[in-house]
């Protein structure tokens, strides 16, 4: 089983969007997949409740109170972590994970919070010694903006691999409202945005 932890201490950076998309991508690929929601707001589980029956199935687990084991036969476990993570929770979740996916938005507050979170991660031996992979994802990027340029400069100097940059688009809100992901949606528009995910999916598969 491959376990993917989607985490950052900054709220609103797109953790749930990324977690649900990674889970859906695995399900579409035919892998038995579990989506574990650690956040008390249960956003990932709410997305699962809206998911159409005809869409590739996923198992949801509520980890808001305690972490549990995925069912036998699970090939992919995607963990959607909340912003307000305590140090012990970070340690426990990173210990479970094979790869940590860290989304960051353009903006000084997000960059500052991300630096703090990376500092906490680097205190863990598994991260410091590169035994656990950390994939940084630039999220909601708008081309040719000062914020995007500044985020590119920030990402280039943080010492962790920036795997991909996801463009800002209303299509993500449309997908979330119907319990779907870009990997479930037909059409050219969804296909173009799926291309942004290819480097991240390849990185996870390599892990």
N, C-alpha and C positions, 0 to 999 in steps of 0.2 A: 504493500500500500504506500502510495506517495502522498505526503501531507503538505498542504500549502497553507501558510498563515498569511492573511492579509491584515496588516496592522500599521498604525501610526497614532501617536497620542493627539494629533490635531484632528478635531471633529470636522466633518463636512468636506473631507478631501477625496471622497469617492470610494471608500473602502467597500461598502456594500455593493455598489455597481460593479466593481472589479471582482469581488468574491462571487456574485451571482453569475457573472459572465464566465469566469473560469470554471465554475461548477457546470454551467450549461454546455460549455465547449467540451468538457469531458463526457457528459452524458450523450451529446450528439455524436461523439466519437465511439460510443458503445461501451464506455467504461462504467461499471457500477460506482456511482458517486454519491457521497454524503456531503451536505452543506450544514456545518455546525455554526449556530448563531450564539455568540457570547454576549451580545448587546441586549440589555433589558428592554430596549425599544422593539426588538424582534423584527427589524426591517427585512432581513433576509427571509425569515419564516413567513412574513406577510407576503413577500414576493412569491414564495412557493405556493401559498394558498390561492393566489391569483393565476397560477400557471395552468394553462389549458390541459385537459386530459390527453389530448393528441400529441402534446410536446414530449420529447424524451424525458423519462421519469427520473426524479431525484429524491433522495431521502433527506428530510430535514431533521435536525436535532437541536433541542433547546439546551444550550450550555450556560445560560445566564447565571444559574445558581451553582452548578458544579459541572466539571468536565467529565465526559463519559467515553466509553469505547465505541468505535464505529462497528456496525454489524459485520459479522464474518463474510468474507467475499468482497468487501469494499476495495476498490482499486485506487480511488482518489478521494481524499478527505480535504475539503476546503473549509478553513476556519475564518469566519468574519468576526474580527476582534473590535471591541468598542474603543472609543477614544480614551476614556478614563481607566487606563490600565494601571494597576499597582505593580510594584517591582516584582513581587512574588508571582503574579499572574504572567508577566512578561517572561520570567524565567521558565515557568511551567509550560507555557505555550510554545516558546522557542525550542524547548527540549523535545516537544512532540514533532516539530516541523522538520521537513527536509529542505524547504525553501521558504524564505520570508519575502513577501511582496509588499513593497512600501510605496504607496501612492503619495504624490506631493503636487499641490496646486501652485500656479504662479502667484506670488505675493510675499511680502516681507514676513508676515505673521506665520504663514505656512512654512516658509523656509526656516525660520527660527525654531519652530516647534519640531520640524523634521530633524534639524541638527541636534536638538536635545535628545530626541528619540534614538537617533543613530549613536549618540554618545552612550546611552543606556545599553543599547545592543552590543556595542563594542566592549563593554565591561564583562560580557559573557564570554567565557573561554571558547565556546563553540563558534562564535562569530569572529572573535579576535584572531583565532587560529585558522579561520577560513574553512572550518569543517561544515558550516552551514552556509548555504548560498543566500545572498541578499540581492533581490532584484528591485531596483528603484524605477518607478514609473511616473513620468511626467503626465499629469492628467488635466483634461479640459484646456488643452493648449490652443491658442489662437495665433495663427501665423502672422508674422509681420507686426507684432505688437511689442511695446517696450517691456511689458510684463513677461512675455514669452522669452524675449532676449535675455532678461535678467535671470529668469529661471534656468535657461540654458547655461549661463555662466555659473550659477550656483551648483547645478547638477554636475558640471564639469570638474568641480573642485572638491567634492565631498568624499572621494576615495572609495566609492562603491559604484558598481556598474549600473549605468542608466540603460535599461534594456529596451525601452520603447517610450514613445510619446503619443498619447491618445488625444485626438482632436476634440474640441468642444462641439457638441451637436445636440439638437433637440431629440434626435432619434433615441438617445439613451433614456430620456424621460418617457417617451412613447413606449419603449420596450418594457420599462419598469412597471408602468401602469397596467400592463396586460400579462405580467408574469413571464415575459419572454426576454430573450437576449438577442444580440445581433446574429448569433449562431443559429437561432431558430427562425429568423426572418428571411424571406426571399427578397429578391429585388437588387438592383444595381447599387442603390444608396447604402443598404446594409452591407453589401459585398465590399464596397470601397472602404468602409470603416473597419470591417473585419481585417483588412490588410494591416491596420495599425497593431492588431493583436498578435500577428504571426511571430514577431521576434520574441515576445513573452512566452507564447506557447512552446516555441522551439527551445527556449532556455529551460523551461520547466521540464520538458521531455528529456532534455540532456541530463538534468539532475537525476 
